[in-house]
């Protein structure tokens, strides 16, 4: 009688050159793979997925080797096209080795720049992996036409071409022909000059300045009191000291304005001081013989003063009586302050004893120092007719 022993055989599972599992399996038994799923590293062109073994697993009848097999998938890569601002303008999925077709690259011009596409940031090569290409541009700063006009907005002073962002700098200073009563000074541009952002126009602005004319102020005697230039259309103003005119014996003068009347300036002009004349008054004093003031008057020049008071009197003394005889000096028309003094005619108390009518002459007999005399026609005679020398 014999014992039977089942034979075993070596069954090996391999992946390429690597042994994944090797064990002895009894005859007639189907081998089982207990290891991890076989893998094959992807390369640039392909990726691999385990597809099974190179032979169907069958009951063991002898030694056997099973080799892992893989499904081959051709790899694809993403090609991204970017504008230079980072925005995406295209995306392609291509197989390894394919040559990418570039996206259409454009960049919108701005007020400042015009852009020209110059290519990509690197050379375009057959696909060997994900890749990004960025568009490149040349930029040219734009230039604009700047026009300067006169203030009529039509007449061109100057035209220039200026780069964006630069300040226009006109080379000509506008001027405007003066008129009869005005001239013009250049004030600037409207609108105000600003850095260039596009075609632009500017209009000259002028200040209107009135012409000035020489205005002269003179005194009554032709002496110049003030000279200055005054703008057309304005009323001149005298700013000096108030003009004066010396008084005369007859008149005092008060400044009364200008001749002619001040009016708006339309040309050179001369104004002469005008005065109101006031007849002077003088103080007239009437005094008695002893200097006692009898009356005081203010009398206008040229008028003859008239004493308004009571007739002056002088007290008699032992030898004489007195009668008012008038004033000294004689009263005349007023030309200055004056004092008039009363005068008196003395009369001897012995005088006038009697009067004798002798023919056409009146004789007056008087006694002087006890002697009788005869006064006739202003001469003194003795009673014998002898003329007494005075």
C-alpha positions as CSV (number, residue, x, y, z in Angstrom):
1,X,0.0,0.0,0.0
2,X,1.3,3.4,-0.9
3,X,0.8,7.0,0.5
4,X,0.2,9.7,-2.1
5,X,1.6,13.3,-1.8
6,X,0.2,16.1,-3.9
7,X,2.9,17.9,-5.8
8,X,3.3,21.7,-5.5
9,X,4.6,24.0,-8.1
10,X,6.1,27.5,-7.9
11,X,3.8,30.2,-9.2
12,X,5.3,33.6,-9.6
13,X,3.6,37.0,-10.3
14,X,5.9,39.7,-11.8
15,X,5.6,43.3,-12.9
16,X,8.3,43.9,-15.4
17,X,11.5,42.9,-13.6
18,X,10.0,43.1,-10.2
19,X,8.7,40.0,-8.5
20,X,5.4,40.8,-6.8
21,X,4.6,37.4,-5.3
22,X,6.2,33.9,-5.5
23,X,4.8,30.9,-3.7
24,X,4.2,27.1,-4.2
25,X,0.7,26.1,-5.1
26,X,-0.7,22.5,-5.0
27,X,-1.3,20.8,-8.2
28,X,-4.8,21.4,-9.5
29,X,-5.3,24.5,-7.4
30,X,-5.9,27.9,-9.0
31,X,-3.3,30.4,-7.8
32,X,-4.4,33.6,-6.1
33,X,-2.6,36.9,-6.2
34,X,-2.7,38.5,-2.8
35,X,-0.4,41.5,-3.3
36,X,-1.1,45.2,-4.1
37,X,-2.5,46.1,-7.5
38,X,0.5,46.4,-9.8
39,X,1.4,49.8,-11.1
40,X,3.5,51.2,-13.8
41,X,4.9,54.7,-13.6
42,X,3.5,57.2,-16.1
43,X,6.0,58.8,-18.5
44,X,5.7,62.1,-20.3
45,X,3.7,60.6,-23.1
46,X,1.6,57.9,-21.5
47,X,-0.1,56.8,-18.3
48,X,-0.8,53.1,-17.4
49,X,-3.7,51.3,-15.7
50,X,-3.3,47.6,-14.5
51,X,-5.3,45.5,-17.0
52,X,-4.6,42.0,-15.6
53,X,-2.1,39.2,-16.1
54,X,-0.7,38.1,-19.4
55,X,-2.4,34.7,-19.0
56,X,-5.6,33.5,-17.5
57,X,-5.1,32.1,-14.0
58,X,-5.7,28.3,-14.3
59,X,-5.2,25.3,-12.0
60,X,-1.7,24.5,-11.4
61,X,-0.2,21.7,-13.4
62,X,3.3,22.9,-13.2
63,X,5.5,25.9,-12.5
64,X,4.0,29.1,-13.9
65,X,4.8,32.8,-14.1
66,X,2.2,35.5,-14.6
67,X,3.2,38.9,-15.8
68,X,1.2,42.1,-15.1
69,X,-0.2,43.8,-18.1
70,X,-1.4,47.4,-18.4
71,X,-3.7,49.5,-20.5
72,X,-1.8,52.4,-22.1
73,X,-3.5,55.9,-22.2
74,X,-1.8,58.6,-24.2
75,X,-1.4,61.6,-21.9
76,X,-2.8,65.2,-22.8
77,X,-1.6,68.5,-21.4
78,X,-3.2,71.9,-20.9
79,X,-1.8,74.8,-22.9
80,X,-2.9,78.2,-21.5
81,X,-2.6,81.5,-23.4
82,X,-2.5,84.7,-21.3
83,X,-2.6,88.4,-22.3
84,X,0.1,90.5,-20.6
85,X,-2.3,91.7,-18.0
86,X,-2.8,88.1,-16.8
87,X,-6.2,87.6,-18.4
88,X,-6.8,84.3,-20.2
89,X,-7.3,84.5,-23.9
90,X,-7.2,80.8,-24.8
91,X,-6.9,77.3,-23.4
92,X,-6.0,74.0,-25.4
93,X,-5.8,70.4,-24.3
94,X,-3.2,68.7,-26.5
95,X,-1.5,65.3,-26.7
96,X,2.1,64.9,-26.0
97,X,4.3,66.0,-28.8
98,X,1.6,68.1,-30.5
99,X,2.6,71.6,-31.6
100,X,0.3,74.3,-30.0
101,X,-1.5,76.7,-32.2
102,X,-1.2,80.2,-30.6
103,X,-4.4,82.1,-29.6
104,X,-5.0,85.4,-31.2
105,X,-3.5,88.1,-29.0
106,X,-4.7,91.7,-29.0
107,X,-4.5,94.5,-26.5
108,X,-6.9,97.4,-26.6
109,X,-5.2,100.7,-27.2
110,X,-5.6,103.4,-24.5
111,X,-5.6,107.1,-24.6
112,X,-2.0,107.0,-23.5
113,X,-0.6,104.0,-25.5
114,X,-1.0,102.2,-28.8
115,X,0.0,98.5,-28.5
116,X,1.6,96.2,-31.1
117,X,1.8,92.4,-30.5
118,X,5.4,91.2,-30.7
119,X,5.1,87.6,-29.7
120,X,5.1,85.3,-26.7
121,X,7.2,85.3,-23.6
122,X,8.9,82.1,-24.7
123,X,9.3,80.0,-27.8
124,X,6.4,77.7,-28.7
125,X,7.5,74.0,-28.6
126,X,5.8,70.6,-29.0
127,X,3.7,69.7,-26.0
128,X,5.7,68.0,-23.3
129,X,3.6,69.1,-20.3
130,X,1.3,71.8,-19.2
131,X,2.5,75.2,-20.4
132,X,1.5,78.8,-20.2
133,X,2.4,81.4,-22.8
134,X,2.0,85.2,-22.2
135,X,1.5,87.7,-25.0
136,X,4.1,90.4,-25.3
137,X,3.5,93.9,-26.7
138,X,5.4,97.0,-27.8
139,X,3.8,100.2,-26.5
140,X,4.0,103.6,-28.2
141,X,2.9,106.6,-26.2
142,X,0.3,108.4,-28.2
143,X,0.6,112.0,-29.5
144,X,-2.2,114.5,-29.9
145,X,-2.8,117.7,-31.7
146,X,-3.1,120.8,-29.5
147,X,-4.4,123.9,-31.1
148,X,-4.2,127.5,-29.7
149,X,-6.8,130.1,-30.8
150,X,-7.2,133.8,-30.4
151,X,-10.1,134.9,-28.2
152,X,-12.5,134.7,-31.2
153,X,-12.1,130.9,-31.1
154,X,-11.4,130.8,-34.8
155,X,-8.0,132.4,-35.6
156,X,-5.2,129.8,-35.0
157,X,-2.2,131.1,-33.1
158,X,-0.2,127.9,-33.0
159,X,-0.6,124.1,-33.5
160,X,1.6,121.4,-31.9
161,X,1.8,117.7,-31.4
162,X,2.3,116.6,-27.8
163,X,2.8,113.2,-26.2
164,X,0.2,112.0,-23.8
165,X,0.8,113.2,-20.2
166,X,3.0,116.1,-21.3
167,X,2.1,119.7,-20.5
168,X,1.5,121.7,-23.7
169,X,3.9,124.6,-23.9
170,X,2.9,127.3,-26.5
171,X,5.9,129.1,-27.9
172,X,3.9,132.3,-28.9
173,X,2.5,134.8,-26.5
174,X,-0.8,136.2,-27.9
175,X,-1.2,140.0,-28.3
176,X,-4.2,142.0,-29.3
177,X,-4.2,145.4,-31.0
178,X,-5.1,148.3,-28.7
179,X,-8.3,150.3,-29.3
180,X,-8.8,154.0,-28.9
181,X,-9.6,153.9,-25.2
182,X,-8.5,150.4,-24.2
183,X,-5.5,148.1,-24.6
184,X,-5.3,144.3,-23.9
185,X,-2.9,142.2,-21.7
186,X,-2.7,138.5,-22.2
187,X,-4.2,136.8,-19.1
188,X,-3.8,133.1,-20.0
189,X,-5.7,130.2,-21.7
190,X,-9.2,128.9,-21.4
191,X,-9.5,126.3,-20.2
192,X,-6.3,126.2,-18.0
193,X,-3.4,124.3,-19.6
194,X,-3.4,120.6,-18.5
195,X,-1.4,117.5,-19.3
196,X,-2.4,116.0,-22.6
197,X,-5.0,113.2,-22.7
198,X,-6.3,113.7,-26.2
199,X,-6.7,116.3,-28.9
200,X,-7.4,119.7,-27.3
201,X,-7.9,123.3,-28.1
202,X,-7.3,126.4,-26.0
203,X,-8.5,130.0,-26.4
204,X,-6.5,133.0,-25.4
205,X,-8.0,135.2,-22.7
206,X,-7.2,138.9,-22.5
207,X,-7.7,141.5,-19.7
208,X,-9.2,144.7,-21.0
209,X,-7.2,147.6,-19.6
210,X,-8.5,151.2,-20.0
211,X,-6.1,153.6,-21.6
212,X,-4.8,156.2,-19.2
213,X,-4.7,159.9,-19.8
214,X,-2.8,162.7,-18.0
215,X,-5.1,164.7,-15.8
216,X,-3.7,167.9,-14.4
217,X,-5.1,169.9,-11.5
218,X,-4.0,173.6,-11.3
219,X,-4.6,176.4,-8.9
220,X,-6.0,179.8,-10.0
221,X,-2.5,181.1,-10.8
222,X,-1.6,178.2,-13.0
223,X,0.5,176.4,-10.4
224,X,0.3,172.6,-10.9
225,X,-1.2,171.0,-7.8
226,X,-1.3,167.4,-9.0
227,X,-0.6,165.4,-12.2
228,X,-1.5,161.7,-12.6
229,X,-2.6,159.3,-15.3
230,X,-6.2,158.2,-14.9
231,X,-8.0,155.3,-16.7
232,X,-10.4,156.1,-19.4
233,X,-14.1,156.2,-18.3
234,X,-13.3,156.9,-14.6
235,X,-13.9,160.2,-12.8
236,X,-10.5,161.7,-11.8
237,X,-10.0,162.3,-8.1
238,X,-7.9,165.1,-6.6
239,X,-6.0,163.8,-3.6
240,X,-3.8,166.7,-2.7
241,X,-4.3,169.4,0.0
242,X,-7.3,171.6,-0.5
243,X,-6.4,174.4,-2.8
244,X,-6.2,177.9,-1.4
245,X,-6.1,181.5,-2.7
246,X,-4.6,184.3,-0.7
247,X,-7.1,186.9,0.5
248,X,-6.9,190.5,-0.8
249,X,-8.0,193.6,1.0
250,X,-11.4,193.3,-0.6
251,X,-12.0,189.5,-0.7
252,X,-11.5,186.2,1.0
253,X,-11.7,183.0,-1.1
254,X,-13.2,179.6,-0.4
255,X,-12.4,176.6,-2.6
256,X,-15.6,175.8,-4.5
257,X,-14.6,172.9,-6.8
258,X,-13.0,172.7,-10.3
259,X,-13.5,174.3,-13.6
260,X,-14.7,172.6,-15.7
261,X,-16.7,170.1,-13.6
262,X,-15.0,166.8,-13.1
263,X,-16.2,164.2,-15.6
264,X,-15.3,160.8,-16.9
265,X,-11.9,160.7,-18.5
266,X,-11.9,160.6,-22.3
267,X,-8.6,162.2,-22.9
268,X,-6.0,164.4,-21.3
269,X,-7.6,167.2,-19.3
270,X,-6.7,170.1,-17.0
271,X,-8.9,171.3,-14.2
272,X,-8.4,174.7,-12.5
273,X,-9.4,175.4,-8.9
274,X,-12.5,177.5,-8.6
275,X,-13.2,179.8,-5.6
276,X,-16.2,181.6,-4.1
277,X,-15.2,185.2,-3.1
278,X,-16.5,186.7,0.1
279,X,-16.3,190.4,0.6
280,X,-14.1,191.0,3.6
281,X,-15.4,192.8,6.7
282,X,-13.2,195.0,8.8
283,X,-13.6,196.2,12.4
284,X,-14.4,199.9,12.7
285,X,-14.1,201.5,16.1
286,X,-15.4,204.9,17.1
287,X,-13.7,206.2,20.3
288,X,-14.1,209.4,22.2
289,X,-11.3,211.9,22.4
290,X,-9.9,210.2,25.5
291,X,-9.9,206.8,23.8
292,X,-13.1,205.5,25.4
293,X,-14.8,203.1,22.9
294,X,-18.1,204.5,21.8
295,X,-19.1,201.9,19.1
296,X,-17.7,198.9,17.3
297,X,-18.9,197.8,13.9
298,X,-18.0,195.1,11.3
299,X,-18.3,196.8,7.9
300,X,-17.8,195.3,4.5
301,X,-15.0,196.4,2.3
302,X,-15.9,199.5,0.2
303,X,-18.8,200.6,2.4
304,X,-18.5,203.9,4.3
305,X,-19.1,203.4,8.0
306,X,-21.8,205.4,9.7
307,X,-21.7,206.1,13.4
308,X,-24.9,204.9,15.0
309,X,-24.5,206.1,18.5
310,X,-25.4,209.2,20.3
311,X,-23.5,212.3,19.4
312,X,-20.3,212.5,21.5
313,X,-20.1,215.2,24.1
314,X,-17.2,216.7,26.0
315,X,-17.6,218.4,29.3
316,X,-16.9,222.1,29.6
317,X,-13.9,223.3,31.6
318,X,-13.2,226.7,33.3
319,X,-12.2,228.3,30.1
320,X,-14.1,226.6,27.4
321,X,-17.2,224.8,26.3
322,X,-17.0,222.2,23.5
323,X,-19.1,221.1,20.6
324,X,-18.7,217.9,18.6
325,X,-16.8,218.7,15.4
326,X,-16.6,215.2,13.7
327,X,-14.1,212.4,13.5
328,X,-10.4,212.1,12.8
329,X,-9.3,210.9,10.5
330,X,-12.1,211.7,8.1
331,X,-14.4,208.7,7.6
332,X,-13.7,207.0,4.2
333,X,-14.9,203.7,2.6
334,X,-13.6,200.7,4.4
335,X,-10.4,199.1,3.2
336,X,-9.0,197.9,6.5
337,X,-9.6,198.0,10.2
338,X,-9.9,201.6,11.3
339,X,-10.4,203.7,14.5
340,X,-12.0,207.0,14.4
341,X,-11.6,209.5,17.2
342,X,-14.1,212.2,18.1
343,X,-13.0,215.8,17.8
344,X,-14.4,218.9,19.4
345,X,-14.5,222.6,18.8
346,X,-13.6,224.6,21.9
347,X,-15.4,227.8,22.7
348,X,-14.1,230.5,25.1
349,X,-16.6,231.2,27.7
350,X,-16.0,235.0,27.0
351,X,-16.5,234.6,23.3
352,X,-19.6,235.6,21.6
353,X,-20.6,238.7,23.7
354,X,-22.2,240.2,20.7
355,X,-21.9,240.2,17.0
356,X,-21.8,243.3,14.8
357,X,-23.0,243.3,11.2
358,X,-20.7,245.6,9.2
359,X,-21.6,245.5,5.6
360,X,-21.1,242.0,4.1
361,X,-18.9,240.8,7.0
362,X,-20.1,239.8,10.4
363,X,-17.9,240.9,13.2
364,X,-17.7,239.3,16.6
365,X,-16.6,241.2,19.6
366,X,-14.7,239.2,22.2
367,X,-12.9,240.1,25.5
368,X,-9.6,238.3,26.1
369,X,-7.7,239.0,29.2
370,X,-9.7,242.1,29.8
371,X,-9.0,243.6,26.3
372,X,-11.8,244.0,23.7
373,X,-11.1,242.6,20.2
374,X,-13.0,242.3,17.0
375,X,-13.0,239.1,14.9
376,X,-13.9,239.5,11.3
377,X,-13.5,236.9,8.5
378,X,-11.3,234.8,10.8
379,X,-8.9,237.6,11.6
380,X,-8.6,239.5,14.9
381,X,-8.4,243.3,15.1
382,X,-8.1,245.8,17.9
383,X,-10.9,248.3,18.4
384,X,-8.8,250.7,16.4
385,X,-8.8,248.3,13.5
386,X,-5.2,247.1,13.9
387,X,-4.7,243.5,12.7
388,X,-3.4,241.3,15.4
389,X,-0.9,238.8,14.1
390,X,-1.8,235.2,15.3
